[in-house]
Amino acid sequence: MNGDIEISVTADTDHRNTGLLLVTDIGSTTTKGLLLQKNDDGQGYQFIAMADSPTTVEKPDEDVRIGVRRVIEALEKLSGERLSRDGGMPSVPYLTTSSAGGGLQMLVVGLTSTETGRIAENTACGAGGVVLRTVTIDDSLSAVEKMMHIQELHPDMVLLAGGTDGGDIAGVVRLAELLKLANPQPKFMEDMKIPLVFCGNIDARDFVLEVLGDTFDMHIVDNVRPSMTILNLDPARREVHNLFMENVMERAPGYSDLKDFTVSDILPTPAGVERILEIYADSIGGDIVMMDMGGATTDIFSKLSGVLTRTVAANTGMSYSMSNVLADCGMESLMNNLPPGFEPGPVRNYIYNKTLSPTAVPVTPSEEQVEQAIAIEGARSAWSDHLRVCEKNTRIGFQDRRKMQDRKEFRDTFNPVSEESPISTSDVALIIGAGGVISHLNGTDALRIIADGFLPQGLTRIAVDRHFRSPHMGVLSTIDPNTALDLFRNECLEDVGWVLAHPGPMKNGQSVLSVSDRATAEEFTLRSGDVLVLDKGGDLHFTFHQGTLPAGEQELRTDLPVLLDCRGRGGHFNGISLTESLDGLPEGTPTAMVNGLIPEPGSVTEGPWELEYRLPYEGDILVSQDDQVTPGSILGENRFDPPRLYVIDLNRIPGYDRHLTSEEIIEGLCLHEGDEVQTHQALYKISRKGITGYDFTFHSPVRGRITRIEKSGLVIVREMQDYDEKPHVVDIAGPLGLKPKHITSQLKFRKGDFVTAGQSLASDLSRNVFIKSPTTGMLKDIDTTNGTVTIQYDIRPVRMLCNLEGRVGKIVPNLSVTVRGTGAVLSGVIGFGGKCSGTLFAADAISDIPDKAGTLLFSKKSIDRAYLMRAAETGAAGIIAPSLEASEWVEYYGSELGVALTGDEDIPFTVILTSGFGSFDMAPATSDFLTEAEGRVAGLSGMTQVRTGVTRPTAIICD
């Protein structure tokens, strides 16, 4: 089109012929607007105004169009042009990209934590997902705990994997059952089903569909692990990616209505970046990389060896995910990127508080320095993950050419660290940085962060997209690629410098690189480990003394800074940061941590409150509407674990090399669908004639009901749970005609064994006497005085306990109870632990803590690890305090905060911090409120979720 955008406008769009074009990117946190004006010659466009506004997907503004209207209003003020019609929507041609509603938040479910679970997690991350939680059969949680955790999440999508093709399907079907029972709800549009991608054993597909089809929006793809030696991640990744683009994005409130105002399809933000990046890479004829470091995730886009790749580093970002970057890299590694004088304690406090207040901006130079250090570690981690994905992408076809070689050669070829890798980071000609932290940096700092985060090899140009207009240019390229390319090149990209890095190996102290500036006649020699910055560039000639790069000599003429780096790369990297390597720090660099960020203190509101209590899965609700309840009232219970599901493959009887025929299956079945079956009751009998024939009877492993019989020979039996907790005494001696003291020798079980109803306890074949268990349970006692045994099922119900005083409101039969009341609700900033209740007691110091279990302590002063330990010793139920040093929490709990999704910590009490991490006193209003409330009963919940669907810890004090 050569820069002349031809836009077809329908009658109802009311677009004016002004030569103006409005382009927005509706990001997860910010809506960024760009106004373009057609050039005087009618060829191409130019930027005339830019404006940003928060994206509106949360209450009270649950409509992305509101954010767009605010951007339009700002652009109208800046440009003096009328851009809107009645209602504030565009009256000029309008294009947009969108990633509203936050990143793709996923629940991953797999069979094993070390195998399928990890593979499924990698699949989700590679497709752009943020993994909220991974649930596997072999994790440390019970089935009930798994379902409770699943219910607390509000995923955009579920990925279910497990089993190799042709393997056992019972575990996969069991996971499907748990998902169905837990029934997670989406964060938007609750009446819609959550998409679920099943990428497990193909033989389990029908069963998974049958179990989950009514609960989820089902999508079936090829197995990610079809055999023990093959991984096949691409089909699942593609499906996840497509569903997000086509389905999940549509659920952002107001998104579907926004489509009526655009002159072209709305493009997902990442797709916009991919489009313009590919066009630009083709124009310069080299490999390029772009990083968009956001608050929650870091996207990396690349075109390497002709292959376009995008990865999302889930939970790697500069606000919501800052504490998770620290958890991944470790405090020691982070401190290496900071100037001398910084101490870990205040640094950790800032990182934790920024995670809790993601919209806060650094207010002191030292806070800016910490953010730059986090950016280096986040970029390094995200780039490493991206390269691993690129290795697999670029090997397509490459593997086929080598697959006929012997196993050792095959293994060497596909080793990710193999020197035969089809990609080389020394081929990267350009690295572009974008995102909040990059956009606010000066060129020198941006160069340092990208250079230390990516550790480029060879000669690499470094640029930034300071205002992150790449998505805008991407959607513009769908109708005018030439104009989009020109604007991207000339208006978006800002070159900040060059990096020349020798990959190594290098001997200690050995001369590596000679540099001469032909403009000034200056010469430099760098030894191994040296780093030098030429601030003003020059007319430079480089000569390497050893090793090889794309060329033994390089030339560069530039007035931008040039970083000469001889620290080595890959396995030869000396591990020393640029902060440590550079001689002297720039003037004004802070030498100590000064925290200016104090999270907004929690608030107190008075009036009606409402709290929902939900069983992990359907069970018994034990209260009625309008019942008065108090702390400790049992609202409902699940008396048993979810019924076990047994998938029995009759073909295991003859062996898989000689399957039963459909006629043999029908002929040998002893029971039918819907029949009850006892433990060890015959399910199937077979008698084959001839020399290789045999008789065989298959017995049920459980007492239950047959729910399905497949023609292929699969039988599904669901455990029956009509147990009771009464002791059942069974006479053994009498029926067998034995003296009581001799019954032990005739029993088939020992004390402590678990038996099921109908199972034989003892028998006398000569007299045709069989003594069966009348119930299911444990053999609790063998009485050799009376000749009896006692069998009892130890029921340990999962009880849903109320932790507040109020009245029962809405009841969802067999599932949930809403309790209502009036009083005060204190909201905290961060909490740990589950729900509890107790009487409020003031304890500002350790010496004030009463030796009384079940107390709710509140302190107006900051607390520490010793305070927590003393509270645990006394059996305190909960703690409300203004603050806690982050390092003290790490010492007590044993791990970093990571992703701020809390509430299930294994601690003996609930903790609520009203101000955050550090050493802050309680806000006067909160302190006065708690002082007046001392002696009253309160209910605490420590659950915290900072991301989309924000949940903060609460203390409710009833009237």
C-alpha angles and dihedrals in degrees: 000000000000095000098309107117112209109200123183109217122198122216097255096053093072093206114173120223096241102130088245125130125191119206125180138179112209100206128188091262107009134039108213120198130198125188118204129194124203112245120253091252090055091243117118132332139269133209113256104164142006129194137169135202134174114274110249111222100118130073132311092024101041097166126086089210090070091062090047091052091052091051090050091050090052092048091050090055092047097046103030088228126127105239103162142064131206108318093030098268123134121290092181127065108292135199128177147176123206143198094161119157096045130271123325102281112203140189111212120203123186142155102248131021095221099044125016094018092054092044091051091047091052089048092053094047092046089055092053099266128147105218109223093183141341116222121193135172093241098049119113095259127099119237090259092051090049091055093046090055092046090053092053091059127077102202126186089215143003124221114201120189137160146131134030119265110278093016131114114307101191095093093049093049089048091055089049089053091052091050092050093049093047091047099191117211127226121244093234131038098010093197091067126085120247112244113247123195114202112200102162140099109344090218090063095054098096092047094047091049091050093050099041105025095097094045105042139034095252126216121177122202137164119294114272087216109031091168138007091264103038130075119195107179102150100080092053092044092051092049093049091048093048094047091052092050096043103030119015095047089054089063094066103110113261094010097115092050091050090063090070091068101049126093092212136027115289108255122213110249095243091049089054091054091047092053097052093040092055092048092049094046090054090050094055095035096227144100114273137183131200129192124198106190108194134176096268107017140018118227119202120193124187144169105206124166089351094304121118112215135176126189132177119215097215114220093007109121149110103260121010090030103034094107090049091056087055091049090052100045100032129231095270093057092046093050090056088068094054129082120258113276098047114121124210096232100062091037091056091046091055093047093049093046092048088054089053093045101037096171094056118109126212112268101184130054090241091056089052088051091053091050090052090051090051090048091055093052093043092050092048092051094045092047092050091053091046093053091053090055091046090053090060095042095051093047092068104120090007089081093051091058091055104035095098093062121099121280097260093052089045091053093047091049094055099040105120091226094048115133086227091071110145091223130062125194089211087070092063106112098181138023117193122198124203139161136080100300093045096044094059097048128098116244095261094053092044089052091050095049095047092043094050094039097049100026092208121205127224120000112338132175116222122207139162133218090216098189096030097238093153093105090052091052090047095057090042088055090063088072103021116017095174095056091043091052093048093049092045092051098043105028108026107038120072116186111221103176151299135273123209110187132175112217097211157186095196132169119234112276094359120142109252111164137027120198128190128184108211091194095058101018089234117149131197134186121202125200128203110296094020123132124191132178119205098201096196099034113218144194092306135190119189128198123185116214095201141006123030137266126179083294133010089233132035135191129201133174113193143132091214124097115277120206114207108199125188099165092110129238139249111355089356095056110120092215095231114135124232088246089062096036101052117088106244129348123262116268111273096027107148116244099198138033115262113182116211096163115097113167117236107268120248118268134233120220127180129208137059118355133188129196129185121217116195132190116231087244138345113313140129123320107207101190135065132222114284093017113147110238133187135191107298095026111141106236097177144330146210103221096194141022112267110289111273117244120216121199109195120194109203091194089075087074098070094022129257092270090070110033122199114257119240088250092054091049093052092043096050101045113114096188139031139223110293095025121129115237131197126220109279092008113143113264098172139009126193132187118183120191128221137042093313094040125116143171118244136172122197115207128203113256092209145031106251149098127293105239100174142009118194123207087231090066102264116137121190118204121185117207116247115225106192090134129146131203096230120117112249116206114205123196110227104163098052101055092041094046092234134141108255093244091059099056093094092070091055099045117104092206137050130223110286095028120131116236132182131222112280094019115137113252098179138343146188108210093187090061094032091239119152123178112200130189111259092207145016119262147083124316093242101175142014110202109199090178096062098022095239140120128213122220121190134167110225101219112200103181122199100235125205102219126195115231096188142056115247147094129291113252125170118013124196102203114253092354123057147008129203117210120200134192146132129260138086131317119206112197119203132199100235133002140184132204131026133280125317141156138206146125118303115245128179114235115161093166137034090251090059094059108110122228089239127114122229097031124143106222123203126188128191089202132065114275131213143201093281089055091053092049092050091048089053091050092054095046096245112181097212147352131218114191137153098236150348130198107256091226090054090054092049091051091049099042098033101230143060122269093249112169108011095239104124142159103092100073116140096240129128096240145025118261126199122185113198097194108021138240124346131044108308128147118232117274109262095241092052092044093051091048094052092045090056091045095053111129094026125114118253137179120222133200120186098191112131131178117173098182128077109326092037116214122184128191115264141199114200118198111194125219 
